[in-house]
Amino acid sequence: MRGVGVGGRRSPWSGAIALGATMVVGAWLVQDGSGPGLPPSPSAAEAPAAGPARAALSGTPLAASAPTRIGIPSIGVDAPVAGLGLDPDGHLATPSDQDRNLAGWYRAGVTPGQSGTALMVGHVDTAAGPAVFYGLGSLHRGDRIDVSRRDGGTAYFVVDALEVYAKTAFPDRQVYGRAADPQLRLITCGGAFAKGRGYQGNLVVYAHLVGSRRPGWGRP
């Protein structure tokens, strides 16, 4: 898997590097077709609603604290998180493909639970098989995402929507734009798979904070 493509420019709306949608790999979908097929893809019913932003209210914003682990109970994800920066070409580095159960967080952005849009990425597959975000496309609105934090607390998010975007028509502003409340985006490869070229798009999961467990507290 190559690094996640990054536009290499400053986003005028988010104040962060605008990440391009060139997360293309698919090394596991072997050329002889012996792989089990493409990862799950969300239905049209899970797409972001047109018109005004969602009405759901986010939980109380948290102070900055780096994520250490991500859990998505409905699809069996329980993975450590590594901080990611940019490579020399201005692309967001991806988690090591030597560990299929590893997610990454864009450390130049906000931490999950802070006000703003936190970004987390992961491989859909590697040469060795399905990877941490292989099952993202089977999520539904209302599914829970738990992000453990370095301060010992946990930020709880719920899924608002899922969408697959072609690399050539990725909506930077919608995905990465500044948010007044605590939001989370999970990003992996998706869409059609072209032999020799990899995945032709990116799957984006939109979620917002609904609560948290503070260090030393039980879950609410």
ZAVEXDREN-605065 format. One record per residue: residue in one letter; x, y, z of N, C-alpha, C in turn. Coordinates in steps of 0.02 Angstrom, whole numbers, padded with zeros to 5 digits, always signed. Last residue first. Layout:
AXYZXYZXYZ/...
REM end
This chain:
P-01006+00281+01547-01073+00310+01563-01129+00265+01540/R-00882+00175+01618-00917+00198+01559-00986+00225+01577/G-00796+00243+01762-00828+00189+01724-00863+00218+01664/W-00642+00335+01772-00714+00330+01779-00738+00268+01742/G-00507+00349+01747-00527+00324+01813-00601+00316+01823/P-00529+00477+01631-00482+00433+01664-00505+00413+01734/R-00700+00473+01569-00640+00508+01592-00593+00460+01627/R-00777+00427+01428-00760+00401+01494-00696+00436+01515/S-00902+00516+01334-00833+00497+01349-00829+00465+01418/G-01007+00549+01189-00992+00544+01260-00920+00523+01272/V-01017+00569+01056-01080+00567+01095-01067+00563+01170/L-00945+00639+00911-00937+00621+00981-01005+00622+01016/H-00981+00570+00749-00976+00626+00795-00974+00600+00867/A-00924+00521+00583-00949+00507+00650-00943+00569+00694/Y-00912+00449+00424-00924+00511+00462-00952+00492+00530/V-00799+00362+00327-00849+00355+00380-00852+00421+00419/V-00760+00338+00160-00758+00384+00216-00815+00369+00264/L-00662+00255+00043-00721+00251+00086-00710+00297+00145/N-00602+00302-00116-00593+00300-00043-00660+00295-00009/G-00556+00221-00273-00587+00272-00230-00568+00264-00157/Q-00502+00118-00341-00514+00180-00377-00546+00235-00335/Y-00370+00008-00294-00437+00036-00283-00443+00104-00315/G-00255-00039-00427-00281-00039-00360-00351-00012-00355/R-00188-00061-00544-00197+00008-00522-00224+00014-00451/G-00185-00194-00578-00125-00155-00589-00129-00083-00565/K-00357-00196-00599-00295-00235-00601-00236-00192-00619/A-00455-00097-00496-00428-00105-00564-00362-00143-00561/F-00601-00098-00406-00531-00118-00404-00508-00132-00475/A-00715+00028-00344-00695-00024-00391-00620-00038-00384/G-00717+00069-00168-00738+00075-00237-00714+00017-00279/G-00575+00104-00060-00641+00078-00076-00656+00087-00150/C-00466+00129+00081-00478+00119+00010-00548+00092-00001/T-00520+00238+00217-00483+00182+00189-00496+00178+00115/I-00549+00336+00360-00538+00334+00288-00498+00272+00270/L-00654+00416+00473-00614+00356+00461-00609+00348+00385/R-00671+00563+00562-00674+00533+00496-00628+00472+00496/L-00764+00645+00688-00713+00596+00671-00725+00572+00600/Q-00791+00793+00789-00809+00745+00737-00749+00701+00721/P-00848+00906+00903-00800+00851+00894-00826+00799+00844/D-00895+01062+00817-00903+01011+00869-00855+00953+00856/A-00862+01137+00709-00866+01171+00773-00871+01122+00831/A-00741+01089+00587-00805+01076+00621-00804+01111+00688/R-00667+01116+00428-00670+01132+00499-00739+01118+00528/G-00660+00978+00309-00674+01047+00330-00680+01055+00406/Y-00640+00854+00257-00588+00881+00301-00604+00949+00330/V-00758+00824+00183-00726+00774+00225-00680+00805+00278/Q-00794+00941+00115-00844+00905+00155-00811+00858+00204/R-00674+00976+00051-00704+01021+00099-00754+00985+00145/D-00646+00866-00035-00601+00886+00019-00636+00926+00073/P-00722+00751-00110-00746+00815-00083-00705+00837-00022/F-00649+00682-00254-00652+00679-00181-00670+00747-00153/A-00643+00636-00385-00697+00681-00365-00706+00681-00289/T-00546+00545-00411-00547+00605-00453-00601+00654-00433/K-00573+00440-00328-00514+00480-00315-00515+00546-00353/A-00745+00431-00282-00692+00419-00331-00633+00465-00316/Y-00802+00383-00121-00790+00437-00170-00735+00415-00218/V-00926+00313-00023-00867+00299-00064-00861+00353-00117/E-00985+00345+00142-00987+00359+00070-00922+00338+00038/L-01089+00349+00285-01033+00320+00249-01041+00337+00176/A-01139+00430+00440-01147+00414+00369-01083+00382+00343/D-01124+00430+00579-01176+00471+00548-01191+00450+00477/V-01083+00329+00716-01078+00339+00643-01138+00379+00619/V-01027+00398+00870-01074+00357+00832-01070+00378+00758/F-00896+00383+00995-00926+00413+00935-00980+00368+00908/Y-00815+00416+01143-00865+00374+01111-00898+00413+01054/A-00654+00410+01208-00703+00451+01173-00750+00405+01135/T-00582+00375+01365-00607+00348+01302-00659+00396+01273/G-00429+00403+01461-00500+00407+01448-00518+00375+01381/G-00293+00406+01469-00328+00353+01505-00402+00353+01495/D-00228+00494+01389-00242+00516+01457-00279+00464+01499/R-00226+00434+01265-00166+00429+01306-00179+00451+01378/R-00382+00348+01234-00337+00406+01230-00279+00398+01280/S-00484+00250+01125-00448+00257+01188-00394+00311+01180/V-00631+00266+01046-00561+00285+01038-00530+00295+01107/D-00759+00175+00972-00727+00193+01035-00654+00209+01023/I-00905+00190+00885-00833+00189+00876-00803+00214+00942/R-01061+00111+00845-01016+00144+00892-00943+00137+00873/D-01193+00148+00730-01141+00103+00756-01090+00143+00796/G-01272+00247+00675-01284+00228+00744-01234+00179+00772/R-01271+00184+00511-01285+00240+00555-01300+00215+00625/H-01157+00046+00491-01221+00079+00481-01227+00139+00527/L-01025-00045+00404-01053-00006+00459-01119+00026+00440/S-00966-00106+00298-01026-00139+00325-01055-00102+00385/G-00850-00039+00267-00907-00030+00224-00971-00063+00248/L-00753-00085+00359-00786-00020+00369-00850-00012+00328/G-00678-00203+00354-00750-00207+00362-00787-00142+00368/Y-00543-00165+00341-00575-00204+00288-00651-00201+00293/F-00459-00097+00426-00521-00063+00405-00556-00100+00349/V-00351-00190+00450-00391-00162+00505-00457-00132+00483/A-00354-00309+00312-00322-00267+00363-00374-00233+00407/P-00339-00467+00230-00380-00411+00253-00345-00374+00310/G-00168-00507+00173-00239-00520+00185-00276-00459+00208/A-00038-00479+00134-00049-00537+00177-00122-00552+00190/A-00035-00363+00064-00017-00423+00028-00032-00486+00068/T-00182-00290+00138-00112-00289+00121-00097-00352+00081/D-00329-00186+00151-00295-00250+00146-00221-00238+00132/V-00357-00062+00201-00414-00108+00191-00387-00179+00183/H-00267+00030+00324-00269-00012+00265-00334-00051+00262/G-00329+00186+00388-00305+00118+00396-00308+00081+00331/V-00346+00341+00480-00342+00302+00419-00318+00232+00435/M-00429+00481+00548-00396+00417+00560-00400+00376+00496/L-00443+00647+00602-00436+00602+00545-00399+00539+00565/A-00561+00758+00674-00503+00714+00683-00503+00662+00627/T-00615+00915+00668-00621+00853+00629-00557+00812+00637/G-00675+00994+00821-00642+00992+00756-00650+00924+00724/S-00641+00976+00990-00682+01010+00940-00643+01012+00875/Q-00581+00810+01031-00575+00882+01030-00625+00912+00982/G-00605+00680+00992-00639+00705+01051-00633+00780+01060/P-00449+00644+00925-00519+00623+00930-00551+00643+00996/T-00353+00795+00903-00359+00727+00929-00432+00708+00934/V-00325+00883+00748-00351+00879+00816-00352+00806+00838/G-00171+00858+00655-00239+00882+00664-00260+00877+00736/A-00051+00800+00650-00050+00872+00643-00120+00902+00651/R-00075+00663+00655-00056+00697+00717-00050+00772+00711/Y-00192+00564+00601-00155+00621+00574-00138+00668+00632/W-00173+00394+00646-00207+00459+00660-00162+00515+00634/G-00202+00225+00595-00161+00285+00601-00203+00346+00612/A-00205+00052+00650-00235+00112+00621-00189+00171+00631/L-00171-00116+00626-00143-00052+00649-00177+00005+00613/N-00161-00255+00584-00208-00230+00635-00179-00167+00667/R-00058-00285+00501-00123-00273+00470-00173-00245+00520/D+00097-00237+00494+00048-00251+00547-00020-00234+00520/Q+00164-00201+00385+00188-00261+00418+00141-00282+00475/D+00126-00081+00340+00089-00138+00313+00115-00204+00339/S+00110+00052+00454+00152-00001+00427+00110-00058+00400/P-00007+00179+00402+00022+00134+00452+00064+00080+00418/T+00052+00305+00284+00003+00256+00307+00035+00212+00361/A+00076+00482+00272+00103+00415+00279+00048+00368+00303/L+00010+00591+00158+00002+00565+00226+00028+00494+00228/H+00127+00673+00053+00074+00624+00062+00071+00603+00135/G+00234+00753+00023+00173+00786+00046+00114+00739+00052/D+00347+00687-00006+00307+00708-00063+00242+00742-00042/P+00400+00647+00117+00433+00702+00080+00394+00728+00020/D+00246+00620+00214+00309+00598+00185+00339+00655+00144/L+00175+00676+00368+00178+00679+00296+00246+00652+00272/G+00124+00568+00503+00140+00633+00475+00138+00631+00400/L+00031+00483+00628+00056+00486+00560+00071+00559+00541/G+00029+00376+00770+00027+00443+00743+00061+00445+00675/A-00063+00224+00780+00001+00257+00773-00009+00328+00746/V-00161+00122+00883-00159+00179+00838-00090+00210+00839/P-00221-00049+00892-00181+00008+00915-00179+00062+00862/A-00391-00111+00883-00324-00101+00855-00287-00043+00887/D-00520-00196+00846-00488-00179+00910-00414-00173+00893/V-00668-00232+00761-00604-00196+00760-00582-00181+00831/G-00792-00296+00741-00736-00332+00772-00669-00297+00770/I-00898-00227+00698-00860-00262+00647-00796-00293+00675/S-00955-00175+00814-00999-00209+00766-00962-00245+00710/P-00850-00110+00888-00877-00175+00908-00917-00211+00854/I-00711-00043+00859-00775-00037+00824-00811-00104+00834/G-00583+00049+00936-00626-00009+00938-00691+00004+00901/I-00416+00102+00940-00483+00111+00912-00520+00046+00915/R-00291+00184+01041-00324+00122+01017-00393+00140+00989/T-00238+00306+01067-00194+00248+01074-00225+00184+01047/P-00239+00479+01023-00272+00414+01026-00221+00358+01031/A-00184+00613+01129-00174+00571+01071-00211+00504+01078/S-00281+00744+01181-00246+00684+01205-00243+00635+01147/A-00354+00898+01224-00311+00861+01178-00279+00801+01214/A-00515+00885+01305-00449+00915+01297-00408+00871+01250/L-00674+00867+01223-00622+00845+01268-00558+00885+01256/P-00844+00928+01215-00775+00921+01188-00725+00904+01242/T-00987+00834+01251-00943+00888+01274-00873+00878+01247/G-01061+00767+01099-01047+00769+01170-01000+00826+01187/S-01165+00844+00972-01107+00809+00995-01101+00813+01071/L-01331+00819+00913-01284+00859+00952-01225+00816+00975/A-01399+00804+00750-01376+00772+00812-01324+00814+00847/A-01429+00859+00629-01454+00894+00687-01428+00866+00753/R-01315+00877+00490-01354+00837+00537-01373+00877+00599/A-01330+01020+00379-01292+00972+00418-01338+00936+00467/P-01447+01034+00240-01415+01057+00302-01379+01001+00339/G-01420+00931+00092-01450+00988+00128-01412+01005+00191/A-01420+00751+00096-01412+00815+00061-01443+00870+00103/A-01336+00641+00208-01398+00672+00185-01382+00737+00149/P-01213+00521+00162-01231+00584+00196-01294+00614+00166/A-01272+00349+00144-01237+00408+00119-01257+00470+00159/E-01341+00235+00172-01295+00259+00223-01260+00323+00203/A-01412+00201+00060-01450+00224+00118-01406+00252+00172/A-01325+00144-00028-01342+00214-00038-01378+00244+00022/S-01216+00039+00072-01273+00051+00028-01286+00126+00022/P-01036+00016+00071-01099+00039+00101-01155+00048+00049/S-00954-00138+00038-00965-00069+00019-01032-00045+00047/P-00828-00254+00091-00897-00230+00090-00901-00156+00073/P-00692-00288-00027-00719-00278+00041-00790-00251+00037/L-00697-00405-00165-00690-00338-00138-00717-00334-00066/G-00633-00574-00148-00672-00521-00177-00661-00455-00142/P-00548-00671-00099-00620-00679-00087-00662-00623-00116/G-00423-00715-00225-00445-00681-00164-00520-00687-00157/S-00393-00763-00348-00404-00812-00296-00424-00781-00229/G-00359-00689-00460-00429-00689-00438-00444-00737-00382/D-00232-00672-00495-00266-00730-00524-00338-00737-00500/Q-00188-00561-00423-00203-00552-00494-00238-00612-00525/V-00264-00537-00263-00213-00565-00306-00236-00566-00379/L-00289-00423-00164-00332-00450-00216-00287-00477-00272/W-00187-00367-00090-00211-00432-00070-00256-00464-00123/A-00164-00241-00137-00113-00292-00149-00139-00361-00134/G-00237-00126-00136-00270-00186-00158-00221-00242-00171/V-00221+00036-00162-00178-00023-00153-00214-00083-00181/V-00227+00208-00138-00239+00153-00183-00192+00096-00169/M-00278+00349-00094-00261+00291-00054-00274+00229-00096/T-00297+00478-00137-00262+00431-00180-00237+00371-00142/A-00365+00607-00106-00395+00540-00101-00361+00491-00147/G-00273+00724-00004-00302+00701-00066-00326+00630-00059/L-00294+00828+00131-00275+00761+00111-00310+00742+00047/A-00232+00980+00161-00290+00949+00130-00269+00881+00102/I-00168+01022+00317-00151+00997+00251-00213+00963+00222/A-00279+01144+00393-00234+01086+00395-00217+01065+00324/G-00375+01237+00390-00313+01257+00422-00264+01199+00428/S-00495+01219+00328-00481+01179+00387-00418+01200+00424/W-00507+01308+00220-00564+01300+00266-00546+01262+00329/P-00393+01307+00143-00417+01372+00169-00474+01365+00218/S-00265+01192+00167-00337+01199+00155-00361+01265+00183/R-00112+01195+00085-00149+01213+00145-00222+01222+00128/R-00057+01050-00006-00074+01121-00001-00110+01134+00064/G-00043+00916-00026+00017+00955-00018+00005+01030-00015/G-00141+00819-00041-00137+00872-00090-00074+00914-00085/V-00090+00654-00023-00105+00717+00009-00096+00772-00042/G-00129+00482-00024-00112+00542-00061-00133+00605-00024/V-00055+00373+00086-00117+00407+00069-00099+00471+00034/G+00075+00271+00018+00050+00321+00064-00015+00351+00040/R+00030+00107-00046+00067+00170-00047+00038+00217+00006/M+00042-00060+00000+00000+00000+00000+00044+00062+00000/
REM end
